[in-house]
Amino acid sequence: MGLFSFLSKSSDPLCLPFATDIHCHILPDVDDGSPDVQTSAELVERMKSWGISRIIATPHITESSFENTPETLDRALDALKSELAKRKISIDLSRSSENRIDDYFRTQLAAGNITPYPNNYILVENSFIQEPWQLDQFLFDLKLKGYRPILAHPERFFYYFEEHPNRYDELHRAGNLFQINVLSLAGSYTRKEKKAAEKLIEKGYVDFLGTDLHNHRHADTIDAYLRSKDASRHFAALKGCLFNDRVFI
């Protein structure tokens, strides 16, 4: 059966194996995540129940669909902070972004309009259709500029796990960090993404976990996952591997 079995129930819910969530879409009305501050505050409360004490929100920056700017994102961040204060919900909240590798991102990066994580880590996302043109060179150039690229959910790209699984080895060995979605491990997409995520755990390629939380449906999935035996197995295999709480000082 291998290292991991299909989702099976445990008795008591676990907490996530990290306190800092580095990938979620809880800022209100800026992308395909939370539509309003009320929903955002509710999602933050649910995240706290999973052991999250620090959130670095990562709204999409994507050409045509989500051409966010520092102004739009900071307004949303301030609105959520205000709502949380009204509700007396205490949490360390800041923002970066999830940056689709496209022409808009390249332009915004050159203009200084991208907010990286602390210590110049930066979350970049491939297209779901195909690998970006000259990806290796782009990531190398990011490093030359002083950034530390983190690849968002590489386990979700079919052109890797179905067609070119060796790309995981090439990309990770080149010094690019991998962020895997908790939702992938929970089987929220398909079993293929879950299997790919588990394979990356086995290879030791999982540097960060992120919820990639967008809505209450995602939160329900994570609630159920944290009661599963799969979560216990995954978290045991990841013990000592995650950088979530170690590098964003």
C-alpha positions as CSV (number, residue, x, y, z in Angstrom):
1,M,0.0,0.0,0.0
2,G,3.0,2.3,0.4
3,L,3.7,5.0,3.0
4,F,0.3,6.5,2.9
5,S,-3.2,5.1,2.9
6,F,-6.4,6.6,1.6
7,L,-8.2,9.0,3.9
8,S,-9.3,7.2,7.1
9,K,-10.7,8.6,10.3
10,S,-8.9,9.2,13.5
11,S,-10.6,10.3,16.7
12,D,-9.4,13.7,17.9
13,P,-8.5,16.5,15.5
14,L,-4.9,17.4,15.1
15,C,-3.5,20.9,14.7
16,L,-1.6,21.7,11.5
17,P,2.2,21.1,11.8
18,F,3.0,24.8,11.4
19,A,1.8,28.1,13.1
20,T,2.6,30.3,10.1
21,D,0.3,30.0,7.1
22,I,2.2,31.3,4.0
23,H,-0.5,30.7,1.4
24,C,-4.1,31.6,1.7
25,H,-6.7,33.8,0.0
26,I,-8.5,35.5,2.9
27,L,-8.2,39.2,2.0
28,P,-11.6,40.4,1.1
29,D,-12.8,41.0,-2.5
30,V,-9.4,41.0,-4.3
31,D,-9.3,37.6,-6.0
32,D,-11.2,34.3,-6.1
33,G,-11.0,33.9,-2.3
34,S,-13.0,35.6,0.4
35,P,-15.7,37.9,-1.0
36,D,-16.1,40.2,2.0
37,V,-14.6,41.1,5.4
38,Q,-17.2,39.1,7.3
39,T,-16.2,35.9,5.5
40,S,-12.6,36.7,5.9
41,A,-12.9,37.1,9.7
42,E,-14.8,33.8,9.9
43,L,-12.1,32.0,8.0
44,V,-9.4,33.5,10.3
45,E,-11.3,32.1,13.3
46,R,-11.3,28.7,11.7
47,M,-7.6,28.9,11.0
48,K,-6.9,29.7,14.6
49,S,-8.6,26.5,15.6
50,W,-6.0,24.6,13.5
51,G,-3.2,26.1,15.5
52,I,-2.4,29.0,13.1
53,S,-1.1,32.1,15.0
54,R,0.4,34.0,12.1
55,I,-1.0,34.5,8.6
56,I,0.8,35.9,5.6
57,A,-2.0,36.3,3.1
58,T,-1.2,35.7,-0.5
59,P,-3.8,37.2,-2.9
60,H,-3.4,36.4,-6.6
61,I,-1.5,38.7,-8.9
62,T,-2.4,37.4,-12.3
63,E,-2.6,39.1,-15.7
64,S,-6.1,40.0,-16.9
65,S,-8.0,38.3,-14.0
66,F,-6.4,39.7,-10.8
67,E,-4.2,42.6,-11.7
68,N,-3.8,43.7,-8.1
69,T,-1.6,46.5,-6.9
70,P,-0.1,47.4,-3.6
71,E,-2.9,49.9,-3.1
72,T,-5.7,47.4,-3.6
73,L,-4.1,44.8,-1.5
74,D,-3.2,47.1,1.4
75,R,-6.8,48.5,1.5
76,A,-8.1,44.9,1.8
77,L,-5.5,44.1,4.5
78,D,-6.4,47.2,6.5
79,A,-10.2,46.4,6.2
80,L,-9.6,42.9,7.5
81,K,-7.4,44.0,10.3
82,S,-10.2,46.5,11.3
83,E,-12.8,43.8,11.2
84,L,-10.7,41.5,13.3
85,A,-10.1,44.2,15.9
86,K,-13.9,44.8,16.1
87,R,-14.4,41.1,16.8
88,K,-11.5,41.0,19.2
89,I,-9.8,38.3,17.1
90,S,-6.1,38.4,17.8
91,I,-3.7,37.1,15.1
92,D,-0.4,38.2,13.5
93,L,-1.6,39.2,10.0
94,S,0.4,40.6,7.0
95,R,0.4,40.0,3.3
96,S,2.6,39.1,0.4
97,S,1.1,37.7,-2.9
98,E,0.9,34.6,-5.0
99,N,2.5,35.7,-8.3
100,R,1.6,33.9,-11.5
101,I,4.6,33.9,-13.8
102,D,3.4,36.1,-16.6
103,D,4.1,39.5,-18.2
104,Y,2.0,41.4,-15.6
105,F,4.1,40.0,-12.8
106,R,7.3,40.7,-14.6
107,T,6.3,44.3,-15.1
108,Q,5.1,44.7,-11.5
109,L,8.3,43.1,-10.2
110,A,10.5,45.4,-12.2
111,A,8.5,48.4,-11.0
112,G,9.0,47.5,-7.3
113,N,5.3,46.7,-6.8
114,I,5.6,43.2,-5.5
115,T,5.8,42.7,-1.7
116,P,7.9,39.5,-1.0
117,Y,7.8,37.6,2.3
118,P,10.3,38.6,4.9
119,N,13.9,37.9,4.0
120,N,13.0,38.2,0.3
121,Y,11.3,34.9,-0.2
122,I,8.7,35.1,-3.0
123,L,5.8,32.9,-3.9
124,V,5.5,32.2,-7.6
125,E,3.0,30.1,-9.5
126,N,3.0,28.3,-12.8
127,S,0.2,28.3,-15.2
128,F,-2.0,25.3,-14.9
129,I,-1.9,24.8,-18.7
130,Q,1.8,24.5,-19.3
131,E,5.2,25.3,-17.7
132,P,6.2,29.0,-18.2
133,W,8.6,29.6,-21.0
134,Q,12.2,29.5,-19.8
135,L,11.2,28.8,-16.2
136,D,14.6,27.7,-15.1
137,Q,16.2,30.9,-16.4
138,F,13.5,33.1,-14.8
139,L,14.0,31.4,-11.4
140,F,17.8,31.8,-11.7
141,D,17.3,35.5,-12.5
142,L,15.1,35.9,-9.5
143,K,17.9,34.5,-7.3
144,L,20.4,36.9,-8.9
145,K,18.2,39.8,-7.9
146,G,18.3,38.6,-4.3
147,Y,14.9,36.8,-4.2
148,R,14.4,33.3,-2.8
149,P,11.7,31.6,-5.0
150,I,9.1,29.3,-3.5
151,L,7.1,27.4,-6.1
152,A,3.4,27.3,-5.2
153,H,1.7,23.9,-5.2
154,P,3.9,22.1,-7.8
155,E,1.9,18.9,-7.0
156,R,-1.1,20.4,-8.8
157,F,0.4,20.6,-12.3
158,F,-0.5,17.6,-14.5
159,Y,2.4,18.3,-16.9
160,Y,4.7,17.4,-14.0
161,F,3.1,14.5,-12.2
162,E,1.7,12.9,-15.4
163,E,4.2,13.8,-18.1
164,H,7.5,15.0,-16.6
165,P,7.9,13.9,-13.0
166,N,11.7,14.4,-13.3
167,R,11.1,18.1,-13.3
168,Y,10.5,17.9,-9.6
169,D,14.0,16.7,-9.2
170,E,15.5,19.3,-11.5
171,L,13.7,22.2,-10.0
172,H,14.2,21.3,-6.3
173,R,17.9,20.4,-6.8
174,A,18.4,23.8,-8.5
175,G,17.6,25.4,-5.1
176,N,13.9,26.2,-5.7
177,L,11.7,25.6,-2.6
178,F,8.4,23.8,-2.8
179,Q,5.2,24.8,-1.1
180,I,2.6,22.0,-1.0
181,N,-1.1,22.5,-0.3
182,V,-2.7,21.0,2.8
183,L,-5.8,20.6,0.5
184,S,-3.8,18.4,-1.9
185,L,-2.9,16.1,1.0
186,A,-6.5,16.1,2.0
187,G,-7.6,14.9,-1.4
188,S,-9.6,18.1,-2.1
189,Y,-8.7,18.2,-5.9
190,T,-8.2,14.6,-7.2
191,R,-6.3,11.6,-6.0
192,K,-3.6,12.4,-8.5
193,E,-2.6,15.6,-6.7
194,K,-2.7,13.8,-3.4
195,K,-0.5,11.1,-4.7
196,A,2.0,13.6,-6.2
197,A,2.1,15.5,-2.8
198,E,2.8,12.3,-1.0
199,K,5.6,11.4,-3.4
200,L,7.2,14.8,-2.8
201,I,7.1,14.1,1.0
202,E,8.8,10.8,0.4
203,K,11.5,12.5,-1.7
204,G,12.1,15.2,1.0
205,Y,11.0,18.0,-1.3
206,V,8.3,19.6,0.8
207,D,9.8,22.8,2.3
208,F,6.5,24.6,3.2
209,L,2.9,23.7,3.7
210,G,0.1,26.2,3.0
211,T,-3.6,25.9,3.4
212,D,-4.4,27.7,0.1
213,L,-7.6,28.5,1.9
214,H,-10.2,30.3,-0.3
215,N,-13.6,29.6,1.3
216,H,-15.6,27.7,3.9
217,R,-15.8,24.6,1.7
218,H,-12.0,24.5,1.8
219,A,-12.1,24.9,5.6
220,D,-14.6,22.1,5.9
221,T,-12.2,19.8,4.0
222,I,-9.3,20.8,6.3
223,D,-11.4,20.2,9.4
224,A,-12.2,16.6,8.1
225,Y,-8.6,16.0,7.2
226,L,-7.3,17.0,10.6
227,R,-9.4,14.1,12.0
228,S,-8.0,11.6,9.6
229,K,-5.2,9.0,10.1
230,D,-3.7,10.3,6.9
231,A,-3.0,13.6,8.5
232,S,-1.2,11.8,11.3
233,R,1.0,9.9,8.8
234,H,1.7,13.0,6.7
235,F,2.6,15.2,9.7
236,A,4.9,12.5,11.1
237,A,6.7,12.2,7.8
238,L,7.1,16.0,7.7
239,K,8.5,16.4,11.2
240,G,11.5,18.7,11.2
241,C,11.2,19.4,7.5
242,L,9.0,22.5,7.3
243,F,10.4,26.0,7.2
244,N,7.1,27.8,7.8
245,D,8.0,28.9,11.3
246,R,11.7,29.3,10.8
247,V,12.6,31.7,8.0
248,F,10.2,34.6,8.0
249,I,11.8,36.4,10.9
